[in-house]
Amino acid sequence: MIYKAAAALPYDDRERATAGLRGQLRLMAVCDDATPDWTTLNVAGPTPSPGLHGRTWFEWSATVEAS
């Protein structure tokens, strides 16, 4: 099974974004009694997106396979 997570964050920091996305993916897999294979983790982004008051948000997504 492949799990996908996404987030829009106020910072352009790949390590922090990856940590948050991994947490989401881990939670989804655990709910299905599955174990993520972190060697298959794929993180995409950031994609800048304008927000309110001129602030830029950064969109990230990640996928991981689990069994």
Phi and psi restraints in degrees (range 20) as a CNS / XPLOR table:
assign (resid 1 and name C) (resid 2 and name N)
       (resid 2 and name CA) (resid 2 and name C) 1.0 -112.2 20.0 2
assign (resid 2 and name N) (resid 2 and name CA)
       (resid 2 and name C) (resid 3 and name N) 1.0 131.1 20.0 2
assign (resid 2 and name C) (resid 3 and name N)
       (resid 3 and name CA) (resid 3 and name C) 1.0 -108.3 20.0 2
assign (resid 3 and name N) (resid 3 and name CA)
       (resid 3 and name C) (resid 4 and name N) 1.0 145.2 20.0 2
assign (resid 3 and name C) (resid 4 and name N)
       (resid 4 and name CA) (resid 4 and name C) 1.0 -131.2 20.0 2
assign (resid 4 and name N) (resid 4 and name CA)
       (resid 4 and name C) (resid 5 and name N) 1.0 136.3 20.0 2
assign (resid 4 and name C) (resid 5 and name N)
       (resid 5 and name CA) (resid 5 and name C) 1.0 -130.3 20.0 2
assign (resid 5 and name N) (resid 5 and name CA)
       (resid 5 and name C) (resid 6 and name N) 1.0 154.3 20.0 2
assign (resid 5 and name C) (resid 6 and name N)
       (resid 6 and name CA) (resid 6 and name C) 1.0 -142.9 20.0 2
assign (resid 6 and name N) (resid 6 and name CA)
       (resid 6 and name C) (resid 7 and name N) 1.0 154.6 20.0 2
assign (resid 6 and name C) (resid 7 and name N)
       (resid 7 and name CA) (resid 7 and name C) 1.0 -154.8 20.0 2
assign (resid 7 and name N) (resid 7 and name CA)
       (resid 7 and name C) (resid 8 and name N) 1.0 147.7 20.0 2
assign (resid 7 and name C) (resid 8 and name N)
       (resid 8 and name CA) (resid 8 and name C) 1.0 -113.3 20.0 2
assign (resid 8 and name N) (resid 8 and name CA)
       (resid 8 and name C) (resid 9 and name N) 1.0 118.9 20.0 2
assign (resid 8 and name C) (resid 9 and name N)
       (resid 9 and name CA) (resid 9 and name C) 1.0 -123.5 20.0 2
assign (resid 9 and name N) (resid 9 and name CA)
       (resid 9 and name C) (resid 10 and name N) 1.0 153.6 20.0 2
assign (resid 9 and name C) (resid 10 and name N)
       (resid 10 and name CA) (resid 10 and name C) 1.0 -83.8 20.0 2
assign (resid 10 and name N) (resid 10 and name CA)
       (resid 10 and name C) (resid 11 and name N) 1.0 13.8 20.0 2
assign (resid 10 and name C) (resid 11 and name N)
       (resid 11 and name CA) (resid 11 and name C) 1.0 -140.0 20.0 2
assign (resid 11 and name N) (resid 11 and name CA)
       (resid 11 and name C) (resid 12 and name N) 1.0 154.2 20.0 2
assign (resid 11 and name C) (resid 12 and name N)
       (resid 12 and name CA) (resid 12 and name C) 1.0 -105.4 20.0 2
assign (resid 12 and name N) (resid 12 and name CA)
       (resid 12 and name C) (resid 13 and name N) 1.0 71.9 20.0 2
assign (resid 12 and name C) (resid 13 and name N)
       (resid 13 and name CA) (resid 13 and name C) 1.0 -131.6 20.0 2
assign (resid 13 and name N) (resid 13 and name CA)
       (resid 13 and name C) (resid 14 and name N) 1.0 102.9 20.0 2
assign (resid 13 and name C) (resid 14 and name N)
       (resid 14 and name CA) (resid 14 and name C) 1.0 -59.5 20.0 2
assign (resid 14 and name N) (resid 14 and name CA)
       (resid 14 and name C) (resid 15 and name N) 1.0 -41.3 20.0 2
assign (resid 14 and name C) (resid 15 and name N)
       (resid 15 and name CA) (resid 15 and name C) 1.0 -63.8 20.0 2
assign (resid 15 and name N) (resid 15 and name CA)
       (resid 15 and name C) (resid 16 and name N) 1.0 -45.2 20.0 2
assign (resid 15 and name C) (resid 16 and name N)
       (resid 16 and name CA) (resid 16 and name C) 1.0 -67.1 20.0 2
assign (resid 16 and name N) (resid 16 and name CA)
       (resid 16 and name C) (resid 17 and name N) 1.0 -41.1 20.0 2
assign (resid 16 and name C) (resid 17 and name N)
       (resid 17 and name CA) (resid 17 and name C) 1.0 -63.6 20.0 2
assign (resid 17 and name N) (resid 17 and name CA)
       (resid 17 and name C) (resid 18 and name N) 1.0 -43.4 20.0 2
assign (resid 17 and name C) (resid 18 and name N)
       (resid 18 and name CA) (resid 18 and name C) 1.0 -62.0 20.0 2
assign (resid 18 and name N) (resid 18 and name CA)
       (resid 18 and name C) (resid 19 and name N) 1.0 -41.6 20.0 2
assign (resid 18 and name C) (resid 19 and name N)
       (resid 19 and name CA) (resid 19 and name C) 1.0 -61.5 20.0 2
assign (resid 19 and name N) (resid 19 and name CA)
       (resid 19 and name C) (resid 20 and name N) 1.0 -44.3 20.0 2
assign (resid 19 and name C) (resid 20 and name N)
       (resid 20 and name CA) (resid 20 and name C) 1.0 -66.2 20.0 2
assign (resid 20 and name N) (resid 20 and name CA)
       (resid 20 and name C) (resid 21 and name N) 1.0 -42.0 20.0 2
assign (resid 20 and name C) (resid 21 and name N)
       (resid 21 and name CA) (resid 21 and name C) 1.0 -66.4 20.0 2
assign (resid 21 and name N) (resid 21 and name CA)
       (resid 21 and name C) (resid 22 and name N) 1.0 -38.7 20.0 2
assign (resid 21 and name C) (resid 22 and name N)
       (resid 22 and name CA) (resid 22 and name C) 1.0 -60.5 20.0 2
assign (resid 22 and name N) (resid 22 and name CA)
       (resid 22 and name C) (resid 23 and name N) 1.0 -39.9 20.0 2
assign (resid 22 and name C) (resid 23 and name N)
       (resid 23 and name CA) (resid 23 and name C) 1.0 -61.3 20.0 2
assign (resid 23 and name N) (resid 23 and name CA)
       (resid 23 and name C) (resid 24 and name N) 1.0 -43.0 20.0 2
assign (resid 23 and name C) (resid 24 and name N)
       (resid 24 and name CA) (resid 24 and name C) 1.0 -63.4 20.0 2
assign (resid 24 and name N) (resid 24 and name CA)
       (resid 24 and name C) (resid 25 and name N) 1.0 -45.7 20.0 2
assign (resid 24 and name C) (resid 25 and name N)
       (resid 25 and name CA) (resid 25 and name C) 1.0 -64.3 20.0 2
assign (resid 25 and name N) (resid 25 and name CA)
       (resid 25 and name C) (resid 26 and name N) 1.0 -40.3 20.0 2
assign (resid 25 and name C) (resid 26 and name N)
       (resid 26 and name CA) (resid 26 and name C) 1.0 -61.1 20.0 2
assign (resid 26 and name N) (resid 26 and name CA)
       (resid 26 and name C) (resid 27 and name N) 1.0 -44.5 20.0 2
assign (resid 26 and name C) (resid 27 and name N)
       (resid 27 and name CA) (resid 27 and name C) 1.0 -62.7 20.0 2
assign (resid 27 and name N) (resid 27 and name CA)
       (resid 27 and name C) (resid 28 and name N) 1.0 -43.4 20.0 2
assign (resid 27 and name C) (resid 28 and name N)
       (resid 28 and name CA) (resid 28 and name C) 1.0 -62.3 20.0 2
assign (resid 28 and name N) (resid 28 and name CA)
       (resid 28 and name C) (resid 29 and name N) 1.0 -43.6 20.0 2
assign (resid 28 and name C) (resid 29 and name N)
       (resid 29 and name CA) (resid 29 and name C) 1.0 -66.4 20.0 2
assign (resid 29 and name N) (resid 29 and name CA)
       (resid 29 and name C) (resid 30 and name N) 1.0 -43.9 20.0 2
assign (resid 29 and name C) (resid 30 and name N)
       (resid 30 and name CA) (resid 30 and name C) 1.0 -60.7 20.0 2
assign (resid 30 and name N) (resid 30 and name CA)
       (resid 30 and name C) (resid 31 and name N) 1.0 -38.2 20.0 2
assign (resid 30 and name C) (resid 31 and name N)
       (resid 31 and name CA) (resid 31 and name C) 1.0 -62.7 20.0 2
assign (resid 31 and name N) (resid 31 and name CA)
       (resid 31 and name C) (resid 32 and name N) 1.0 -23.7 20.0 2
assign (resid 31 and name C) (resid 32 and name N)
       (resid 32 and name CA) (resid 32 and name C) 1.0 -100.0 20.0 2
assign (resid 32 and name N) (resid 32 and name CA)
       (resid 32 and name C) (resid 33 and name N) 1.0 11.3 20.0 2
assign (resid 32 and name C) (resid 33 and name N)
       (resid 33 and name CA) (resid 33 and name C) 1.0 55.5 20.0 2
assign (resid 33 and name N) (resid 33 and name CA)
       (resid 33 and name C) (resid 34 and name N) 1.0 38.4 20.0 2
assign (resid 33 and name C) (resid 34 and name N)
       (resid 34 and name CA) (resid 34 and name C) 1.0 -113.1 20.0 2
assign (resid 34 and name N) (resid 34 and name CA)
       (resid 34 and name C) (resid 35 and name N) 1.0 162.7 20.0 2
assign (resid 34 and name C) (resid 35 and name N)
       (resid 35 and name CA) (resid 35 and name C) 1.0 -118.2 20.0 2
assign (resid 35 and name N) (resid 35 and name CA)
       (resid 35 and name C) (resid 36 and name N) 1.0 120.2 20.0 2
assign (resid 35 and name C) (resid 36 and name N)
       (resid 36 and name CA) (resid 36 and name C) 1.0 -65.7 20.0 2
assign (resid 36 and name N) (resid 36 and name CA)
       (resid 36 and name C) (resid 37 and name N) 1.0 141.5 20.0 2
assign (resid 36 and name C) (resid 37 and name N)
       (resid 37 and name CA) (resid 37 and name C) 1.0 -99.8 20.0 2
assign (resid 37 and name N) (resid 37 and name CA)
       (resid 37 and name C) (resid 38 and name N) 1.0 94.7 20.0 2
assign (resid 37 and name C) (resid 38 and name N)
       (resid 38 and name CA) (resid 38 and name C) 1.0 -64.6 20.0 2
assign (resid 38 and name N) (resid 38 and name CA)
       (resid 38 and name C) (resid 39 and name N) 1.0 -14.8 20.0 2
assign (resid 38 and name C) (resid 39 and name N)
       (resid 39 and name CA) (resid 39 and name C) 1.0 -69.4 20.0 2
assign (resid 39 and name N) (resid 39 and name CA)
       (resid 39 and name C) (resid 40 and name N) 1.0 -16.0 20.0 2
assign (resid 39 and name C) (resid 40 and name N)
       (resid 40 and name CA) (resid 40 and name C) 1.0 -98.9 20.0 2
assign (resid 40 and name N) (resid 40 and name CA)
       (resid 40 and name C) (resid 41 and name N) 1.0 3.7 20.0 2
assign (resid 40 and name C) (resid 41 and name N)
       (resid 41 and name CA) (resid 41 and name C) 1.0 -61.3 20.0 2
assign (resid 41 and name N) (resid 41 and name CA)
       (resid 41 and name C) (resid 42 and name N) 1.0 129.6 20.0 2
assign (resid 41 and name C) (resid 42 and name N)
       (resid 42 and name CA) (resid 42 and name C) 1.0 -128.8 20.0 2
assign (resid 42 and name N) (resid 42 and name CA)
       (resid 42 and name C) (resid 43 and name N) 1.0 118.3 20.0 2
assign (resid 42 and name C) (resid 43 and name N)
       (resid 43 and name CA) (resid 43 and name C) 1.0 -109.5 20.0 2
assign (resid 43 and name N) (resid 43 and name CA)
       (resid 43 and name C) (resid 44 and name N) 1.0 129.3 20.0 2
assign (resid 43 and name C) (resid 44 and name N)
       (resid 44 and name CA) (resid 44 and name C) 1.0 -116.7 20.0 2
assign (resid 44 and name N) (resid 44 and name CA)
       (resid 44 and name C) (resid 45 and name N) 1.0 142.7 20.0 2
assign (resid 44 and name C) (resid 45 and name N)
       (resid 45 and name CA) (resid 45 and name C) 1.0 127.6 20.0 2
assign (resid 45 and name N) (resid 45 and name CA)
       (resid 45 and name C) (resid 46 and name N) 1.0 179.1 20.0 2
assign (resid 45 and name C) (resid 46 and name N)
       (resid 46 and name CA) (resid 46 and name C) 1.0 -89.1 20.0 2
assign (resid 46 and name N) (resid 46 and name CA)
       (resid 46 and name C) (resid 47 and name N) 1.0 152.7 20.0 2
assign (resid 46 and name C) (resid 47 and name N)
       (resid 47 and name CA) (resid 47 and name C) 1.0 -113.0 20.0 2
assign (resid 47 and name N) (resid 47 and name CA)
       (resid 47 and name C) (resid 48 and name N) 1.0 111.7 20.0 2
assign (resid 47 and name C) (resid 48 and name N)
       (resid 48 and name CA) (resid 48 and name C) 1.0 -66.2 20.0 2
assign (resid 48 and name N) (resid 48 and name CA)
       (resid 48 and name C) (resid 49 and name N) 1.0 141.9 20.0 2
assign (resid 48 and name C) (resid 49 and name N)
       (resid 49 and name CA) (resid 49 and name C) 1.0 -141.8 20.0 2
assign (resid 49 and name N) (resid 49 and name CA)
       (resid 49 and name C) (resid 50 and name N) 1.0 131.3 20.0 2
assign (resid 49 and name C) (resid 50 and name N)
       (resid 50 and name CA) (resid 50 and name C) 1.0 -70.2 20.0 2
assign (resid 50 and name N) (resid 50 and name CA)
       (resid 50 and name C) (resid 51 and name N) 1.0 138.8 20.0 2
assign (resid 50 and name C) (resid 51 and name N)
       (resid 51 and name CA) (resid 51 and name C) 1.0 -115.4 20.0 2
assign (resid 51 and name N) (resid 51 and name CA)
       (resid 51 and name C) (resid 52 and name N) 1.0 -169.7 20.0 2
assign (resid 51 and name C) (resid 52 and name N)
       (resid 52 and name CA) (resid 52 and name C) 1.0 -64.2 20.0 2
assign (resid 52 and name N) (resid 52 and name CA)
       (resid 52 and name C) (resid 53 and name N) 1.0 147.9 20.0 2
assign (resid 52 and name C) (resid 53 and name N)
       (resid 53 and name CA) (resid 53 and name C) 1.0 60.3 20.0 2
assign (resid 53 and name N) (resid 53 and name CA)
       (resid 53 and name C) (resid 54 and name N) 1.0 26.0 20.0 2
assign (resid 53 and name C) (resid 54 and name N)
       (resid 54 and name CA) (resid 54 and name C) 1.0 79.8 20.0 2
assign (resid 54 and name N) (resid 54 and name CA)
       (resid 54 and name C) (resid 55 and name N) 1.0 3.8 20.0 2
assign (resid 54 and name C) (resid 55 and name N)
       (resid 55 and name CA) (resid 55 and name C) 1.0 -77.4 20.0 2
assign (resid 55 and name N) (resid 55 and name CA)
       (resid 55 and name C) (resid 56 and name N) 1.0 139.4 20.0 2
assign (resid 55 and name C) (resid 56 and name N)
       (resid 56 and name CA) (resid 56 and name C) 1.0 -93.6 20.0 2
assign (resid 56 and name N) (resid 56 and name CA)
       (resid 56 and name C) (resid 57 and name N) 1.0 133.4 20.0 2
assign (resid 56 and name C) (resid 57 and name N)
       (resid 57 and name CA) (resid 57 and name C) 1.0 -109.6 20.0 2
assign (resid 57 and name N) (resid 57 and name CA)
       (resid 57 and name C) (resid 58 and name N) 1.0 153.5 20.0 2
assign (resid 57 and name C) (resid 58 and name N)
       (resid 58 and name CA) (resid 58 and name C) 1.0 -119.0 20.0 2
assign (resid 58 and name N) (resid 58 and name CA)
       (resid 58 and name C) (resid 59 and name N) 1.0 121.6 20.0 2
assign (resid 58 and name C) (resid 59 and name N)
       (resid 59 and name CA) (resid 59 and name C) 1.0 -94.2 20.0 2
assign (resid 59 and name N) (resid 59 and name CA)
       (resid 59 and name C) (resid 60 and name N) 1.0 131.2 20.0 2
assign (resid 59 and name C) (resid 60 and name N)
       (resid 60 and name CA) (resid 60 and name C) 1.0 -127.1 20.0 2
assign (resid 60 and name N) (resid 60 and name CA)
       (resid 60 and name C) (resid 61 and name N) 1.0 152.8 20.0 2
assign (resid 60 and name C) (resid 61 and name N)
       (resid 61 and name CA) (resid 61 and name C) 1.0 -144.5 20.0 2
assign (resid 61 and name N) (resid 61 and name CA)
       (resid 61 and name C) (resid 62 and name N) 1.0 157.6 20.0 2
assign (resid 61 and name C) (resid 62 and name N)
       (resid 62 and name CA) (resid 62 and name C) 1.0 -149.9 20.0 2
assign (resid 62 and name N) (resid 62 and name CA)
       (resid 62 and name C) (resid 63 and name N) 1.0 149.6 20.0 2
assign (resid 62 and name C) (resid 63 and name N)
       (resid 63 and name CA) (resid 63 and name C) 1.0 -131.3 20.0 2
assign (resid 63 and name N) (resid 63 and name CA)
       (resid 63 and name C) (resid 64 and name N) 1.0 154.1 20.0 2
assign (resid 63 and name C) (resid 64 and name N)
       (resid 64 and name CA) (resid 64 and name C) 1.0 -152.0 20.0 2
assign (resid 64 and name N) (resid 64 and name CA)
       (resid 64 and name C) (resid 65 and name N) 1.0 144.8 20.0 2
assign (resid 64 and name C) (resid 65 and name N)
       (resid 65 and name CA) (resid 65 and name C) 1.0 -89.8 20.0 2
assign (resid 65 and name N) (resid 65 and name CA)
       (resid 65 and name C) (resid 66 and name N) 1.0 149.4 20.0 2
assign (resid 65 and name C) (resid 66 and name N)
       (resid 66 and name CA) (resid 66 and name C) 1.0 -144.4 20.0 2
assign (resid 66 and name N) (resid 66 and name CA)
       (resid 66 and name C) (resid 67 and name N) 1.0 154.5 20.0 2
